[in-house]
Amino acid sequence: MQINGSANKTKRTISWTSAIIYFLVSLIINSMGNVLTLVTSAKIHPAFLGSAYWTAAENNLGFAVLGNGKWVLFWAFFGLGMLITVLNSILVGKWSWSRVLGNAAFLGPFSLLINYFNGIVTNWLPDAHGWLMTVLYVLLNFVGVSFIAIAISIYQRVNIALHPADDLMQILRFKYCNGNASKAMWFSYIPPTLMAIVAIIITHQFNNFGLGTLFAFFFQGGITGIADKHIFKKLKHQAIDVGEVK
């Protein structure tokens, strides 16, 4: 593994001010999207909706290992995210402190926003009673998945700090999948699938997976690809570094 090599890194074409604004907007959109998937899933009884794929897996493994607690979501998202950072370095073929610090810099505020918005939205949305509220929550869940996909598109293009899962997807997309967002997203679901299996072994429960999770699995990558073309059209992928592409 090489250390801090950057020969294959593309150039930036936008200012740092613009990049930071895009990043902050995408961070809020992503956090809200994740919370919408978690809360709407919890408000329907019996639960059948589920949350976004990574969200479901990290949430399940976090509760399986750490139990219930005020900060369990923070530590689950942050700790498991940093493990994916190591996998990303292996795939790129080099250890880059800027990449690691960028992943950590994303995970800190992202995990805090998840905790913050989760408390607010949980109090806002009542439990679903009747088919009309159930349909509304299903649509809100799909909106949450779409928010996540759009946010991924924005901050992947900005590329100043990425969630390790989205960094993994970007590495797979441009190094192994010829730029195909959908294919890369599906390959990137291998780690959370393993997390979910471990959680099931520990708890003997299958939580947070359902209709919304299937929607995320099949459509999130495609929505990200569409957002690349139609959301902030002038924003192009910045400073891509996926190591040596054969």
N, C-alpha and C positions, 0 to 999 in steps of 0.2 A: 504494500500500500504506500503510495506517495504521500508526502506531507505538503499541504498548501499549494499544490500545483494549480495553475489557472490558465494554462496555454489555450484551452478550448473555450474560455469564457467570452461571451459576446459583449458588446458595448452597450452603455446606457444612452438613451436618446431623450429622456425627460429630466427635468430639474429635480433636486432632492425635495424641494418644497412640494411640488406636485406629487411626487412619489409618496411622501408622508401623508398627505391629505387623502390620496386614494387608499392607502393602507388603513388609515383610521376608519374610513367609511366602510371598507370591506370587513374589518374586524368586528364592528358593531353589527353589520348585517349577518355575519357568520354566527356570532353569539346568539342573536335573536332567533335565527333559523334553528340552531341546535335546541334551544330552550322550547321553541314551539313544538318540535317533534317530541321532546321528552314530556312536556306537560300535557299536550293533547292525548298522548298515549296513556298517561296515568289517569286522565279524567273520564275515560270511557270504561264502563263495567258491563260485562267482563272485557278485559283488555284484549284487543285484537289488532291494534294499529301499529305498535312498535315505533321506534325512532330511527334516525339515520344510522347507517350500518356501523361506522366507526363509533358513533355515540353510544349505540346499544351495547357493543362489545366492551368498550372501555368502562361504561357504567356498570355492566354486569360483573366484570372482573374486579372493579374497584370495590363494590359491595361484598363480593365473595371473599376478598382478601382482607379488606379493612373494616367491613361491617358498616352499620349505620353511624352517621355522624355529620356534624355541620359542614366539615371540610372534606368529606369523602370524595365529592366530585372534583374538587380542586386537585387533590393528590392523585386521584385516578387518572385524570386527563394529563397532568404534568408528568408524573412518573412514567406512565406507559408511553407518553410522547417522546420522552428522552431515550427510551429503549429503541424506538423506531429511528431516532437520529443516528444511532450506532449502525443500524442496518443500512441507512442511506449512505453513510460513509463507505461501507463495504461495497455497495453497488457502484458508487462513483469511482472507487479505487484509490481514494486518498482521504486523509483526515484533514479537514479544514476547520480551524477554530472559528472563522467568521461564519461558516454555515451552522456550526453547533450553537454558537452564541445567538445567531439569528433565530434558530428553532426555539431556544430557551426564552429569548425576548418575546417571541410570539406566544408561547405557552403561558407565561406569567399573566399578562393582562387578559388573555383569552379565557383562562381558567377562572379568573376572578369575575369576569363579566358573565360567564356561565352561571356561577353561584349567585351573582347579583340579580340577573334577569330571571333566573329560575324562581327566586322568592317572590318577585313582583308578579310574574305571569301566573304562577300557581294561585296567588290570592285573587287575581283578576278573573280567572276562568272558573266557573262552577263545574261540578260534575255534570256529565251529559245525561239528560233525561229525555227520552223520546228519540224517534228516528231523525227529526229535523236537526237537533243539536248534534247528534252522532254524525250525520252527513257534514255539518258545518265543521266539526273537529277533524274529520277525515280530510276535508279540503284545506284546513289550516295546517295540518300535518304535511300535506303535499307542498303547500306554500313554504313551509319551513325548510323542506328538502331543497326546493328551488332557490331559496335565499342562500343556503349553504353553497350550492353549485355556482351561483352568481358571484358570491364572495370569493370563492376559490379562483374563479376566472380572473377577478380583479387583482387579488394580491399575488397570484402566480405571475401575472404579467408585470406587476410592479417589482416583485422579487427582492424586497429588502429584508423581509422576515417571513418565514413560512411555518405553518403548522407542519410538524414532521410527516404526518400522513399525506399532506398535500405536496410536500417536497418529494416524498416517495413517488407519488403519482406523476409529478413532473419529470423526475429522473426516468421512470419507466416510459413515459410518453415520448420523450425526445431521444432517449438512448436505445430503447428496445422496441418501440411501437410506431415508429415513423410519424410521430406527431398526432396519432389517433387518441383523442381524449377518452372515448368510451372504453376502448381496449385497455388502456393504461389504468383506468379506474377499476376495472374488473380484476386485473392482476394485483392492484394495490389492496384488494379486499382479502388477500390470503392471510396477512397478520391478524386482522380483527377476527377472522373466522377461527384461527387458532386460539385467540383470547376467549372467544365465546365458548369453545369446546372445554377449555380449562375451567371456566366459570361454571359450566354445567356439571363437570365432574365434581367440583367442590360443593356446590349448592344443591345439585339435583333439580334445578329449576331452569326454565327457559323463558326469561323475561325480556321485555323491550324489543322483541323481534315480532314482526307481523306484516300487515299490509303496507304500512308506510316504509318499512325496511325493504320490502320487495320493490316498492316504487323507487327508493333511493338506489338500490342495486342496479336496476335496469335503466334508469333515466338520468341519474345525477351526472354521470360523465358526459352524456349527450347534451344536457343543459349547460354544462360548463363550456363545451365546444361552441354551442350557439351563442352564449354570452360573450365569448372571445370576439365574435364577429359583430355583435349588435349592441353590447353594453360598453360605453366609452370606446367607440370604434377606433379612435386615433391612438389609443393606448396599445402599444405592441409589447411583446415579451422582452424584458430587460435582463441583461447580465446573466444569461443562461449558462450554467456550468454543470454538466452531467458527466464530466470526465471524458475519456477517450471514446469516441463513437466509431465502432468498426464497420 
